[in-house]
Amino acid sequence: MIAISSTPLYWINNPSVDTVGLRRDSVYPLLAIQGVGISIVLNNATSCISDVIGSDTSNSAFVIGIYSFAGYVFAGVVLKVIMDSYIESPDGLKFIICI
């Protein structure tokens, strides 16, 4: 859902797209769909963390911290790989922003 709504954002600023019907106003419904997808992912992540914690809440802050740190590290590695792949492309920044 997030990827489907992010894909058209790549072509929003292209002036030749007006003939296709994709206008700048279309960003609002696309971002609404993207928000729904992100909230579903966040809900699933919270459910996964609560399954790991279970009824023993004495280490819950540590578990949440580890999950948060792992998420930031993973996102940083993925972003670094994508940026290295598209650094020479003139449309690379537009592609990275869509992600």
Secondary structure as UniProt FT lines:
FT   HELIX           2..6
FT   HELIX           7..11
FT   TURN            12..13
FT   HELIX           15..19
FT   TURN            20..21
FT   HELIX           24..26
FT   HELIX           27..53
FT   TURN            54..55
FT   HELIX           57..59
FT   HELIX           60..85
FT   TURN            90..91
FT   HELIX           92..98
//
